[in-house]
Amino acid sequence: MNWIARTGLPLWRRGPGTTTPLRAVLAALAVLVAGVAATFTVATPASAATTTICKSSPIPAGYVIVAEGSSASCPYSFPNTWTITTPSTTSTTVVCKVSTIPPGYVILAEGSSASCPYSFPNTWTIKIPPTGSASVMCKASTLPSGFVIVAQGSSASCPYSFPNTWTITTPSTTGITVICSASPIPAGYVVVGTGSSASCPYSFPNTKSIRLP
């Protein structure tokens, strides 16, 4: 005796356009499961450049925090949310200081925003520095891989006492580049001389000449 016969359900013979009770039940369950799955499908950071997440959630790699907020849907006391985004690859982005800085970006200035936590100044302006030309970054920033320091300076936009900036660039691939001794030497380059410059820190000699061998 089959399952339908044991349950007492009528055993219908399939014909054109007819459906057995078992198939009807399975079809209904499939619709129900699809509806439940749709209910629990939520937007993820990968689907949008800017989104809001609970502070209890980790920040996805490559994203920065641009504001905090509050939501009854998230745990803990208010403010309990972060607004996160992927920073611009061609222009500047203002991020909260509580945010990590993605690799390759440098800090250009600090500022203040009521949207970010902690006392003012509580923001960083960040950008990817250009290759092949010099640019200035705050010393509070991490030097990007492949760049060298060619001078130091001062800016009221950067934190800490003067001098508080580095002038950075990518070294020449065909000739000699003079860098400050405080600079790391990129992989593959060799030192071919030393010198002195008032633009670099520390006592003379305080520069190195580097090139590809």
Sequence and secondary structure as in RCSB ss.txt:
>XXXX:A:sequence
MNWIARTGLPLWRRGPGTTTPLRAVLAALAVLVAGVAATFTVATPASAATTTICKSSPIPAGYVIVAEGSSASCP
YSFPNTWTITTPSTTSTTVVCKVSTIPPGYVILAEGSSASCPYSFPNTWTIKIPPTGSASVMCKASTLPSGFVIV
AQGSSASCPYSFPNTWTITTPSTTGITVICSASPIPAGYVVVGTGSSASCPYSFPNTKSIRLP
>XXXX:A:secstr
  HHHHHT       TT   HHHHHHHHHHHHHHHHHHHT    GGG SEEEEETTS   TT EEEEEE  TTSS
SSSS EEEEE   SSS EEEETTS   TT EEEEEE  TTSSSSSS EEEEE   SSS EEEETTS   TT EEE
EEE  TTSSSSSS EEEEE   SSS EEEETTS   TT EEEEEE  TTSSSSSS EEEEE  
